[in-house]
Amino acid sequence: TNAEKVLEYDTSNMMTLEERAKENDINKWMLINMICEISKLLDKIENYLISENSIFLDPRAILVNENMTKIKFIILPNMQSDFSYELSKLLIRILRHIDIKDKESLIYAYNLFLISSKDGYTISLLYSKIAQGQ
């Protein structure tokens, strides 16, 4: 018989980033964690010879927990997006949902967006900004 393959994931206590962003209280630490998780994911997929362009960075497809300490991404190996462009778009979307009462988070998010809007930026540049604590 042709048995169907089924993939199951534990997504309990998780929601899409788009749903989470509706709270309009994303802060600097949530952004830092997201960039760190993307950076770790890039390291992992490299071991499997999967391109960074296979990471689906749509906020409707990224799963997060309430405080964004756990983040799960979808990888579509045959997808050929432009990772840098998609990450920049994601940061723009997130910038719209930063807690505007938190000036430090607002400035931090804007600085990450500025870096990502320059030609030739890399996740390493964003990660180094985080490492510098800026």
Secondary structure, DSSP 8 states (H G I E B T S, - for coil): -----------TT-EEHHHHHTT--B-HHHHHHHHHHHHHHHHHHHHTT--GGGEE--TTT-EE-TTSSSEE-EE-TT----HHHHHHHHHHHHHTTB-TT-HHHHHHHHHHHHHHTSTT--HHHHHHHHHTT-
